[in-house]
Amino acid sequence: MESSRKAAERLGAFIAKGTSPYHAVKEAERMLLEAGFINLDEKEQFRIEKGRSYYIVRGESALIAFRVPSSPLKGLSIIASHTDSPAFRIKTEPQIAKGNYIVLNTEGYGGMLMAPWFDRPLSVSGRVAIDAGEGIEVRLYDAGRDLLMIPSLAIHMDRKANEGIHYSAQNDLLPLYALSSSDADFMEMVADDLGVGKECILGYDLGLYAREGISFWGHDGEFFSAPRIDNLSSVWASIEAIASSEGNDFMPMAVLFDNEETGSGTRCGALSDFLPTTVSRTADALSLTKEEEMMIRASSFMLSSDNGHAVHPNHPEKADPTNRPCPNGGVLIKYSAAQKYMTDSISGAYVKKLCLDNGIPFQIFHNNSDIPGGSTLGNLSSEAFSISGADVGMAQLAMHSPYESAGTEDPESMLRLFRAFFRR
């Protein structure tokens, strides 16, 4: 398990830096630059050469990286993942005075498990728009310290707490920031950390995140836990894989979308024009005709990578009765009769063959027929960019908790699959 442990540790280091979608993209950008990738700006003409590697960032939270082959381009090998995770976002005019306390006014982003947010150290990160005189400057912000807590109500004050609670996000889950007797000013603190005056802050996208780092546990360290495993595990593996890939006649692409947890209907989401316009502009820069571009699309394949549920140890009845994914069981290949996933019999067979040929363990995921799952990246992006593909991911527990769990061997399995896919 030694090499698997090292891969999981690298994932943990990536997660620690990716405290918001903006920070995850910034860390991905750092890895790409280190591997020799060249930044392209959507607002400028694409100047692309064969044999070179490029990336584009949109909205600070979405990214597309690709390696242009030296040989004639036959198709695209795309891995899509998403940078966002369910969390609490901080509203405008964030402070609320409640008796002796100051709490922050927040709202939920995505379908989160609320109970695990209680009684754990929290911090704040995201991006801030600053008045720079001649224009607006966007800066990333991470408080980087234990700053907030959402304290539970003691059992003595709610004797029925263990019988189940309906949480009010507006009343029960506001994070405690300071005592009202202090001169605490949250926006003043953010401004001081950024080295600007409070009046210079014109807007922000800031959210809470759990401060715990990666931990390994179990009899043989076979499990690990960390924040944002869904879906920074796929982001990390796709960037590591493309950074170490070599050119061939199928162009490798790592696509990082944002806003998957809220439906993908944004300029940085899977329903946007980010992927199709990037492909079209790249084809134009390579002097390909529109017919040649359409032929390349028809020969392309996407791995839509988003995690799935492992069978829960205390609630095995919630899983499918015959397909029983578990941590360290290998890569998930995900199917849905409702077409929530891209996988069909042919695309699934291709991924299985790729795994078999490279000694990569895999397992099959179906939702329990009474508990339908939601849509993810591949089938949504197909509305604007229709190619063949399959949905894959890691098996994990406690999905959408601020501290999730998975198998220590599985990040390495995902990375091996992605590297094999880019080599095809």
LINVENKA-V802626 format. One line per field, one symbol per residue. psi: psi as a letter, one per 40 degrees, with the letter a starting at -180 (. if undefined). A space follows every 50 residues. Layout:
psi=???
This chain:
psi=eddddddddddddddddgeiddddddddddddddeeihhihdeihhhhii eiiiihhhfeeiihiihhidihhdahhhhhaieiihihihiigdhhhgbe ihiihiiihigihddeeifihiahiaihhhheceahhhiihhdfihdiig hihiddegeedeehhhhhddddfhhhdiieeifhhddddddddefiidee heiigiiiiheiaiihiidffeiiiiifdhfedddddddddddeiiiaeh hhhhhhiifdeeeefieeideaeddddddddddddefiidddddddddei ihhhhiiihihhdegdeeiiddhgiiieeihhhhihdefeidhadddddd dddddddefhiiihhiiheegiiiiadddddddeghiiiihiaihiifhe iehiiahdeddddddddddddde.
